[in-house]
């Protein structure tokens, strides 16, 4: 197995457009949610530093506020087949995110895309180190804005290519501890936040960025929760980058 070191440093983001090159970590698009200094040292609601929220907080007011629509008609395949290679780099989306987010990545022999093992150092949601071994369930790739939540807040009405894009956009994806992630379900900021309080500024800023990019709406309760967290995250930036908001025409969804 070939080893690739790295992972994404907790307080650093590289914003590179997805699509060029192969599977090395420099060509994977958005390097993940951006975390400001205040976001890395959050208090009870994601920031103990107080005072002004920065671009992420300002962006909350640009989001449309509406009620949650019924979940009727939602199915995972409405967002295309899981982990489609929409950036055409010959690696599926799941492996792209594992390569981006894990440290000490090892690949299956002869395959520069199939991640065999690595480690979250640490997992952003729980704050603990989590080992990844292919075929086990310790690590999930989370949709930061859950697909079911997106369906109920606008995605139901989209062209399928936009739904496929959202499901595979690295801006909306993060490798995380599976057990912690599964407590989230399709919760939004009003109903679920990472137990790791130090990551809440980053997490909520990333949800705002995804909802703004894809023009998804928020509920009144969700907007209030976002503002409550981000008001304590002085200078929290709004993440950018990731994939285009339409997938290539060769991809299809039901």
N, C-alpha and C positions, 0 to 999 in steps of 0.2 A: 504493500500500500504506500502511496505517496502522501507525504504530510504537507499541509499548508498551515502555517501559523497565523496568528492574528485574531480575527474577530473584529468587532467595531468598538473602539474606545468609548467609554461611557459619555464623555462630554465633547466628542468631536463628531462632526458630520461632514462628509464629502458629498456634494451634490453634483452628480454626473448623470447625464441622460442615458437611460437604458438603451441598449441596442447594438452598440459596436463591440466587436471582438468576441472572445470566447468566455470562459467561465472564471477567469481570475478576478480577484476582489476589486480590481480597479475599474471594471466595466459592468458593474452590477446595478447601475442606476443610483437612486437615492440610497445613501449608506444607512438610512434608518432615521428614526425620530431624532430631532435635534434637541439637545439638553443644554440649557444655559446654566451658569454657575448657581443661580438661585434654584433652578429645577433640581439640581443635584443635591440640594441641602434642604428639601422641603420640610415643612412642619405638618401639623395635623391635617390640613387640607391641601397639602402639596407645596407649601411654601411658608416658612416662618420669617422670611426677610421683610415681608410687608411691602407696601408702597408700590403702586403702579405695576401693571402687568405686561407691558410691552406689546409687540405686534400680535401675539397670539390672542391676548385679551381684546384688543381692538377689533380683531377679525370676527369675534363672536357676534358683534352687532351687525355684521354683514350677512348673517345666515337668516334665511326665511324661517319664521315660526308658524307651525301648523300643528294640528293634532295628529297623533299616530293613526295611520290608516290600518284597516284590517289586514291580517296576515294571509288572508285567502289567496290561494294561487301560488304561494311561495314554495319553491323546491330548489335544492342546491343546483340541479341541472339547468335552472333558468339563468344561471351565471356561467354556463359552459362546463365542459369537463374539467375536473380538478387539476390544477397546476399545469395549465396549458403553456407551452413555450411561446408566449406572445411576443417576446423580444427577439426570437429567432436566433438565439445564441447556442442552440443545440443542447441546452440544459433545461429541465423542467423548472417551473417557478419555485417549487418546494426546495429543490437542491440549490437554486440560486440564493434563497434566503438563508439556508443552513450555511452555505459557504460564506455569506456576508456576516452572519451573526455569531457563529461559533468560533472558538479559539481551538488551536491544535487539530485542525481538520485533517482526517485521513480518508482517502478515497478507496473504493473497490479497485482491485488490481486491474490495470488497463483501462480504467474509466475515469476521466477527469471531471465528471459531473456527479456520479453517484457517491454521496457522502456516506462513509461507513461509520465514522465516529467523530466525536469532538466534544466540546464542553461550553456551556454558558457560564461565563466568569464575570459577573454573576448573571442569573436570570433577572431581568428587570422587574417582573411582577412580584416575585417573592423575596428577592435580594439574596438568594442562596445560590451556590454553585450547583449546576445540574449537568450530569453527563448524558450525552446522546450516543446511543448505539442503534444502528439501523435495525428495524424489526421490533424494537421495543417502543414503549409509549411514554417515555419520560419527557419528551420535548414535542410540543405542538407548534405549528405555524398558525398564529392567531391573525384573523382579520380584525384589525384594530377597530374599525367600524364594521360590526358584524353584518353579514350579508342579509340576514333576516331583518335586522334593524334598517338597513338600506332599502330593502324591499318595501317596508312600511312607511318610508319617508322619501319616496320619489322613484326608486329604481323599478318599481312595478310598471312604470309608464315609459321606460327607456327602450331604445333600440337594443337588441341583444348584444351588439358589439360593445356598447358602453358598459353593460353588466359584466361581460367577460373581462374588459379592461380593469374594472374595479376589483374583481376577484383575484387578479394577478398583478396588481400594481404594488411594487415594493414599498411605496409610501404608505400603503395600508396593511403591511405585513410585518410580523416580528416573530422570531423564534423565542418561545417562552416555556416555562415549566408547565407540563400538561395538567397536572392536578390542580394547580392554581387557575389556569385558564378555563378549566371546565366548570368552575364555579361562576364564570361570567355569563355563560349562555349567550343570548343575543342582547344583553344589557347595554344601555347607553350610560352616559356620565351621571345621570340621575339615579341609576339603580346599581351600578357597579364601578368601583375604582380599584386599582391594584393594591393589595395589602401593603406592599412596599411604598410607604408614604413618600420616600425620597424620589420616586419615579412619577408621581402623580402630575406634576407640572408638565413633564415631557409627554406623558400619555394623553392628557387632555388637549394639549397643543396639537398633537398629531391627529386626534379626532377632528378638531376644528379644521385643520388643514385639508383633510380628506373630504369633509362635508362641503367645504368651500370649493375645492377643486371640482367636485362632481355635482355641485349644486343640489345637494341633499338638504332637506329641511330638518329642523330640530323642534322638539316640544318646548313649551314654556318651562317645564320642570328641568329639562335637559339644559336649556340655555342658562337658567339660574345656577345649576350645578357647575357648568363650565366656568361661569364668571366667578363663582365662589372660590373655586380652585385657583384660577389664573390671576385673580386679584392679589393673591399672596406670592406670585411668582415674578418678582421684579425683573423686567427686561426679557421675559421669555419670548424667544423667537418663534416664528411660524415656519414649520418645515416646508420645504419645497422639493421639486424634482419628481422622480418616478417616471412611469410610462405615460404615453398619450392616453387620452380618455376614450379612444376607440381602438378596438383590437383589429388586427389585420383581417381582411375579408374571408380568408380561408377558415377562420374559426366560427363555429356556430353554437347556438344555444337553443333550447326548446322554447 
